[in-house]
Amino acid sequence: MFVPALPLFGTFVNSRIGAAIGVVWIAGRAHYAWSYVRDPEKRGPGMIATLLGSAVLLPGAIVGIVLVGVRWM
């Protein structure tokens, strides 16, 4: 879900904001993986960062695509 949502968000909404969200998502995945190996009980913050990044990118990309489509009409 992240891989297609990131370039779509960057193209149709804002590339700098998309890049910042992408960095948060990657950091969240790294934290999740590291915490999963060390202590699975503490992997919550990494999971939340990943979910928030995805929850912003995908709907934002969809809204951006729809708004660009409306402008073409």
N, C-alpha and C positions, 0 to 999 in steps of 0.2 A: 504494500500500500504506500509506503514511504517513497520508493523509487520513482513511480510515475507522478506522485503528487508534488514532489519537490520541483521538478522542472516546469510542470504546469503552473504551479503557484508563481514561480519566478517569472514565467513568460506573461501570464495574464494578470498578475496582481502587482508584485514588486519583488525584484530580484534580491535586493539587499535584505529585506525582511525575510524572504525565503531562505537566504543563506544563513541568517542568524538562527532561524528556527531549525534549519538543518544541523547546525553546530550543536544546538541544545539537544536535538534528537540523538545525534551520534554520541555526545557525552553521556546522555542517559543510557544508551545501549551499553556503552563501555562500563559505566557504573553498575548496571544491572548484571552484566557478565562477571565482573570482578567480585561483586557482592555474592553472586550465586555460588562462586567457587569458595569464597572465604567463609561466609555465614549467610545461608539462604534466608534467614529471618530478616536481614537488613537490606533486601533488594527492592523494597518498596519505593524509595525515592527515584531510583533508576527507571522503574516501571512507570511511575507517574510522569517523569520527564518525557519518556517515549510516547506515552498515550497523549499527553498534552500537545506535543509536537505534531503527531498524526491528526489529532482532533482539530488542529488549526489549519494544517496544510490541505487536507482533502476537501473540507467544506469551502475553504477559501479559494482553492483552485476551481471548484465547481461554480461558485458565485462569479469568479472572474471570467470564466468561459461564457457563462450565461450573459453577463453584462456586455462582453465584447460582441457576442452574437446579437444582442439587442441593438447595439450601435450599428451593426451592418444592415439592419432591416430598414 
